[in-house]
Amino acid sequence: MKSSPSRVLTIYTLCIITLVFFSDLQGNPSQRSGLAIEKAGTPHAYITHNGKPLLAFGCHFEHMFFDDYDYKHWTEWAVRHGMNHCRTRLYHAYYKKYSPFLKTEDGKYDLTKWDDSFWQRFHEICSHLQSNGIIIHMLIFPQGSGGTWWQGDGYYLPKNNVHPETAFIRPKKSTAGFWQSLSKGKHDLYEIQTAILWKLIEETADYDNIYYDICHEPFIRAMKPQAQQDLRGFLSVTTKRFVEKYKKLRPDKTPMLGIDTDFTPPGDTRDWIYNHERFHIMIQGKNHDPFYITAPEAIELIKKFKKPFCPQESLDLSGIIHIPDVKHKNSLTYFESGDRNHLRKYVWRWIMAKSQLIDIYQKGLSKKVSERERYEPYGHNDFEKDALIIRNFWNHLIDYPNLYFQGTVSKGPGRVHMVLSSQKEAIVYFSSKPGIEGKQFLRQETKLEKLGLRDSVYQVEIWKPSAPGGIIKNNSYKISNGKVTAELPEFIDDIVLHIY
């Protein structure tokens, strides 16, 4: 008997609904292109890249668009060592060998017109990074947005551009002025300021590896309460336009937006940023001020604001507050040869905090940006060996979308204990005190409780993050009521259990 077309269609529809339903039960991501957030609006929110859970970590080379840099050489090195993240600026106030803005005959810049040669080079770099799986953290407006760090030869200083309207931005060299164009009715100025955003959308909508940071270090703490309200108005209007313009070009994608909250104290404005529906991720820099956020604190923010957290620039966990012009004892750079273990523990802690976009500082010792950003990347720090193990470990995970901050260590070595678990899988990380290297731990047992795992027999891999290959042992353990006692070998600084 032949089936009617309507009956076939009904059966087909039910099959599709069933597949979608069971896919959702298993926590499988959708096959959205580019960067996307699955389980958005829940504490389980996580980032995918072309439909797969993403771990992007690595050193930044943030001046690649406006200064000479051997990006192919850097990319080859990063990929070979399992690293796939970079932070870069679109332009900078002081360094202008290459500029997105058109330079006029009188030497000034038109902030609404473009240098085609810059954008051609821009595409060469972005295409190369995309083809190698490198995720780009795109910083748009530079530090201060009109504040003290913009007092050099900034593009928005009236003497450097053809727009007299820009005189309004910094009448008193204030940070707030940049964000007040809308609140003060300076709509012509607003269009000049934001022209670079609409150009950036046109040039990047087809890439699958870019997320956008509206302003790096916006110095919100320097703003008075009314100026912070002006900032909110500027960001609300601008992010709405950004998403709308982007989706006109790519209806299948939503651009991933955030804004750095470095120099932003806890309170109304930071909470407003983290809560805002068009800031899809939370971004925070290192300890330039007393307001930096540690990995355990980020876990609480993830639970509260239900968004992924992106740590910017490497920072060890100890509570040393930045003192201007004094070297941070806990400021980590790939360039420093002694920072291998610190960097490794930094990345592992953020993985355990479910951060998927982990930036590592790599600036060298030279005071000249063009020199320190162009350094030979080989051989400065053996963290690159540990990075391969991190990538290998990530590739072993089977249930990342459902891992959550569930489980405790009732007995075990180290000052840092971090646990993630689901019904199918668990990860347990033990490490020495942050800021310490070379701490040795003897062979001992660990007791784990309150894991989310179903009662069953599980494989337990023991990983030494600094050992060749990573995995050193594999045992079977029965887990009941979320409890298990396991044997740990001796280790130095950190060790990981992978239970599946």
C-alpha positions in Angstrom: 0.0 0.0 0.0 1.3 3.4 -1.0 1.8 6.0 1.7 0.2 9.4 1.0 2.5 12.4 0.7 1.0 13.9 3.8 1.6 10.7 5.8 5.2 10.6 4.7 5.7 14.2 5.6 4.2 13.6 9.0 6.5 10.7 9.7 9.5 12.7 8.4 8.6 15.6 10.7 8.2 13.3 13.7 11.7 11.8 13.0 13.3 15.2 12.8 11.6 16.3 16.1 12.7 13.1 17.7 16.3 13.6 16.5 16.4 17.1 17.8 14.9 16.1 21.1 17.4 13.4 21.8 20.3 15.5 20.5 19.2 18.1 23.1 19.0 15.5 25.9 22.6 14.5 25.2 23.8 18.0 25.2 25.0 17.9 21.7 25.7 21.3 20.1 23.9 22.5 17.0 25.9 22.8 13.8 26.0 26.6 13.7 28.8 28.1 11.8 31.5 30.2 13.3 31.6 31.0 17.0 28.4 30.4 18.9 27.2 29.9 22.5 25.2 26.8 23.3 22.9 26.5 26.3 22.9 30.4 26.4 21.3 31.9 29.4 22.1 29.0 31.7 25.1 28.3 34.0 26.0 25.5 31.5 26.6 28.0 28.6 29.6 27.1 26.5 31.3 28.1 23.3 31.3 26.2 20.0 33.4 26.7 16.9 31.6 25.4 13.8 29.4 23.2 15.9 32.1 21.7 18.2 33.1 22.6 21.8 36.0 25.0 21.7 39.2 25.3 23.7 41.2 28.3 22.4 44.4 29.3 24.3 47.6 30.8 23.3 49.9 33.9 23.1 48.7 37.1 21.6 50.6 39.2 19.0 48.4 42.3 19.2 50.1 44.6 16.8 50.0 42.4 13.7 47.7 44.6 11.7 49.5 47.9 12.1 53.2 46.8 12.3 55.3 44.3 10.4 55.1 40.9 11.9 55.8 37.4 10.6 52.4 36.1 11.3 53.0 33.0 9.2 56.0 32.0 11.2 54.0 32.6 14.5 51.0 30.6 13.2 53.2 27.6 12.3 54.7 27.6 15.7 51.4 28.0 17.6 49.6 25.2 15.6 52.6 22.9 16.1 52.2 23.3 19.8 48.5 23.0 20.1 47.8 26.7 20.6 45.0 28.4 18.7 44.2 31.8 20.2 45.5 35.3 19.7 44.5 38.8 20.8 45.0 41.7 18.5 44.1 45.3 18.1 42.5 46.7 15.0 44.5 49.9 15.4 46.5 51.8 18.0 46.9 55.4 19.0 50.6 55.6 18.6 51.7 53.0 16.0 50.5 53.7 12.5 52.8 51.9 10.0 49.6 50.4 8.6 46.2 52.1 9.4 42.6 51.2 8.5 41.8 54.9 8.0 42.6 56.9 4.9 45.4 59.4 5.3 44.7 62.7 3.4 47.2 64.8 1.5 47.7 67.1 4.5 48.7 64.1 6.7 45.5 63.9 8.6 43.1 60.9 8.8 39.6 60.6 7.6 37.9 58.4 10.1 35.1 57.5 7.8 37.2 56.5 4.8 39.6 53.6 4.4 43.0 52.6 3.3 42.5 49.7 0.8 46.0 48.5 1.2 45.5 48.0 5.0 42.3 46.0 4.4 44.0 43.8 1.8 46.7 43.0 4.2 44.1 42.5 7.0 42.4 39.8 4.9 45.6 38.0 4.1 46.3 37.7 7.9 42.7 36.8 8.9 42.4 34.2 6.2 45.7 32.6 7.1 44.7 32.5 10.8 41.3 31.1 10.0 42.7 28.4 7.7 44.9 27.3 10.6 42.1 27.3 13.2 43.4 30.3 15.1 40.7 32.2 17.1 41.0 36.0 17.0 40.1 38.2 20.0 39.5 41.5 18.1 40.1 44.6 20.3 38.4 47.6 18.6 38.5 50.9 20.5 41.9 51.2 22.3 42.6 51.8 26.0 40.9 54.6 27.8 38.6 55.6 24.9 39.8 59.2 25.2 41.5 58.8 28.6 45.1 59.1 29.7 46.3 56.3 27.5 45.1 58.1 24.4 47.0 61.3 25.0 49.6 60.7 22.3 49.0 60.8 18.6 45.5 59.3 18.8 43.4 59.2 15.7 40.6 60.9 17.5 42.6 64.0 18.5 41.4 66.9 16.3 44.9 67.7 15.2 45.2 64.2 13.7 42.0 64.0 11.8 39.8 66.0 9.4 36.8 66.1 11.7 36.4 69.2 13.8 33.6 67.3 15.7 36.2 65.3 17.5 37.2 68.3 19.6 34.2 67.4 21.8 35.6 64.0 22.9 38.3 65.3 25.1 37.7 68.9 26.1 39.4 68.1 29.5 41.3 65.0 28.4 38.6 62.9 30.2 37.9 59.3 29.7 34.2 60.0 29.7 34.1 62.2 26.7 34.4 59.5 24.1 31.2 57.8 25.3 29.1 61.0 25.6 28.4 61.7 21.9 24.9 60.3 22.0 23.9 61.6 25.5 25.0 65.1 24.5 23.3 65.0 21.1 26.5 64.9 19.1 25.1 62.5 16.5 27.5 63.5 13.7 30.4 62.7 16.0 28.8 59.4 16.9 28.7 58.4 13.3 32.4 59.4 12.9 33.4 57.4 16.0 31.5 54.2 14.9 32.3 54.2 11.2 35.1 51.8 12.0 32.6 49.3 13.5 30.4 49.2 10.5 33.5 48.8 8.2 34.8 46.0 10.5 31.5 44.1 10.1 31.7 44.3 6.3 35.2 43.0 6.4 34.8 40.2 8.9 31.3 38.8 8.7 32.4 35.9 6.5 35.1 34.8 9.0 34.3 32.0 11.4 37.1 32.7 13.9 36.6 36.2 15.3 35.0 37.5 18.5 34.7 41.2 19.2 35.8 43.3 22.2 34.3 46.7 21.9 36.9 48.5 24.0 40.1 47.3 25.7 40.5 48.7 29.2 37.8 51.4 29.1 38.8 53.0 32.4 35.3 52.9 33.8 36.5 53.5 37.3 37.7 57.0 36.2 34.1 58.0 35.2 31.6 59.7 37.4 28.2 58.1 37.9 26.5 60.2 35.2 29.3 59.4 32.7 28.9 55.7 33.4 25.2 56.1 32.5 26.3 57.8 29.3 28.6 54.9 28.6 25.7 52.5 29.0 23.6 54.4 26.5 26.4 54.4 24.0 27.0 50.7 24.4 23.3 49.7 24.2 22.7 51.6 20.9 26.0 50.6 19.4 25.8 46.8 20.2 22.2 46.8 18.9 23.3 48.3 15.6 26.3 46.0 15.5 24.2 42.9 15.7 21.6 44.1 13.3 24.2 45.2 10.6 26.1 41.9 11.1 23.0 39.7 10.7 22.0 41.5 7.5 25.2 40.1 6.0 25.1 36.8 7.9 21.5 35.9 8.9 22.9 32.5 10.0 25.3 34.0 12.6 25.2 36.2 15.7 28.5 38.0 16.3 30.1 37.2 19.6 30.5 40.5 21.6 32.1 41.5 24.8 33.8 44.4 26.5 36.8 44.3 28.7 35.9 45.1 32.4 39.4 45.8 33.4 39.6 49.0 35.4 35.9 48.4 36.3 35.1 48.0 40.0 32.4 45.5 41.1 29.0 47.1 41.2 26.3 48.5 39.0 28.2 49.2 35.8 30.1 45.9 35.8 27.0 44.0 36.6 25.1 45.9 33.9 27.8 44.8 31.4 27.8 41.2 32.5 24.0 41.1 32.4 23.5 42.8 29.0 21.9 40.6 26.4 24.2 41.6 23.6 27.4 41.0 25.6 27.6 37.3 25.1 30.8 36.7 27.1 32.4 38.2 30.2 35.9 39.6 29.6 38.3 40.7 32.3 42.0 41.7 32.1 44.8 40.9 34.6 45.6 42.8 37.7 45.9 46.4 36.5 43.8 47.3 39.4 42.3 45.7 42.6 39.3 44.5 40.6 40.8 41.5 38.8 39.0 38.2 38.9 40.5 34.8 39.9 39.3 31.5 38.4 37.3 30.5 41.5 35.6 34.0 41.5 34.9 33.6 37.7 33.0 30.3 38.5 30.6 32.3 40.7 30.2 34.9 38.0 29.3 32.2 35.5 26.7 30.8 37.9 25.3 34.3 38.4 25.3 35.8 34.9 25.1 32.5 33.0 27.7 33.4 30.4 31.2 32.2 29.5 34.1 34.0 31.1 37.2 35.0 29.1 40.4 35.8 31.1 42.6 38.3 29.3 46.4 38.3 29.8 47.9 35.7 32.1 47.6 36.2 35.8 48.6 33.9 38.6 46.1 33.5 41.4 47.9 35.2 44.3 46.4 38.4 45.5 49.1 40.8 44.7 47.6 44.2 43.7 49.2 46.1 40.9 51.4 49.1 41.9 52.1 51.4 39.0 55.6 51.2 37.5 56.4 48.2 39.7 56.8 44.7 38.1 54.0 42.4 39.0 55.3 39.4 40.9 52.4 37.4 39.6 52.3 38.8 36.0 53.1 35.9 33.6 54.5 36.1 30.2 55.5 33.4 27.7 58.7 35.4 27.1 60.0 34.8 30.7 61.8 31.4 30.6 61.0 30.7 34.3 57.3 31.0 33.9 56.6 27.6 32.4 54.9 25.9 35.4 53.1 29.1 36.4 51.6 29.4 32.8 50.7 25.7 32.8 48.8 26.0 36.1 47.2 29.2 34.9 45.8 27.6 31.8 44.7 24.4 33.7 42.9 26.5 36.4 40.9 28.4 33.7 40.0 25.2 31.9 38.6 23.9 35.2 36.7 27.2 35.5 35.2 26.3 32.1 36.9 29.2 30.3 37.3 28.4 26.6 39.1 31.6 25.5 42.3 31.9 27.4 44.8 34.6 26.5 48.5 34.4 27.4 50.7 37.5 27.7 53.7 37.3 25.5 55.3 40.7 25.4 59.1 40.7 25.6 61.6 42.9 27.3 62.0 45.7 24.6 60.2 49.0 25.2 59.6 49.3 21.5 56.4 47.6 20.4 57.7 46.9 17.0 60.6 44.9 18.5 58.9 43.1 21.3 56.0 41.9 19.2 58.2 40.6 16.4 60.5 38.4 18.5 61.4 34.9 17.5 58.8 32.7 19.3 61.0 29.6 19.7 62.7 28.6 22.9 61.7 31.2 25.4 59.6 29.0 27.6 58.9 25.3 27.7 55.2 25.8 28.3 54.9 25.0 24.6 55.5 21.4 25.5 52.8 21.5 28.2 50.4 23.1 25.7 50.5 20.0 23.5 49.5 17.9 26.6 46.6 20.3 27.2 45.4 19.9 23.7 45.8 16.1 23.9 43.8 16.1 27.1 41.0 18.3 25.6 40.7 15.8 22.7 40.1 13.0 25.2 37.0 14.6 26.7 33.7 13.0 25.8 31.0 15.1 27.6 32.3 18.7 27.9 28.9 20.3 27.2 27.5 18.7 30.4 30.5 19.1 32.7 29.6 21.4 35.7 31.1 22.6 38.9 30.0 19.5 40.9 32.1 17.4 43.2 34.5 17.9 46.1 37.9 16.6 47.2 37.6 15.5 50.8 41.1 14.2 50.8 44.0 14.9 48.4 47.2 16.8 47.8 47.9 20.4 46.9 46.4 23.8 47.8 44.2 24.0 44.7 41.4 21.4 44.1 39.0 21.9 41.2 36.3 19.5 40.0 34.1 19.3 37.0 31.6 16.4 36.5 28.6 15.2 34.6 26.7 11.9 34.6 29.3 10.5 32.2 32.6 12.1 33.0 34.6 14.0 35.6 37.9 16.0 35.8 39.7 16.6 39.0 42.7 19.0 39.2 45.2 19.1 42.0 48.0 21.7 42.1 50.5 23.4 44.4 49.8 26.9 45.7 49.6 29.5 42.9 52.9 31.3 42.4 54.9 28.3 43.6 57.0 26.1 41.4 58.8 22.8 42.2 56.5 21.6 45.0 56.8 17.8 45.3 53.9 15.6 46.5 54.4 12.0 47.6 52.3 9.0 46.5 49.0 9.1 48.3 45.2 8.5 47.9 42.5 10.9 47.2 38.9 10.8 48.2 36.3 12.4 45.9 32.6 13.0 46.8 29.4 14.5 45.3 30.4 13.7 41.7 27.6 13.9 39.2 28.5 10.5 37.8 26.0 7.7 37.6 26.9 4.6 39.6 29.1 2.4 37.4 32.6 1.2 36.8 34.8 4.0 35.2 38.2 4.3 33.6 40.4 6.7 35.5 43.3 8.2 33.6 46.0 9.9 35.6 47.6 12.8 33.7 50.8 14.6 34.6 50.6 18.0 32.8 54.4 18.2 32.4 55.0 14.5 31.5 55.7 13.5 27.8 52.4 12.5 26.4 50.5 13.5 29.5 48.8 10.1 30.5 50.9 8.1 32.9 48.4 5.6 34.2 44.9 4.1 33.5 42.9 2.2 36.1 39.3 1.1 36.7 37.3 2.2 39.7 33.7 1.6 40.8 31.9 4.8 41.6 28.8 4.7 43.8 26.8 7.7 45.1 29.3 10.0 43.6 32.2 8.7 45.7 35.5 7.1 44.9 38.9 6.7 46.5 41.8 6.6 44.0 45.6 6.2 44.2 47.8 9.1 43.0 51.5 8.8 42.2 54.1 11.2 43.3 54.2 14.4 41.2 55.5 17.9 41.1 53.2 20.9 41.1 50.1 19.5 39.5 48.2 16.4 38.4 44.8 15.6 36.8 42.3 12.8 37.0 40.1 12.1 34.0 37.2 9.8 34.9 35.0 8.5 32.1 
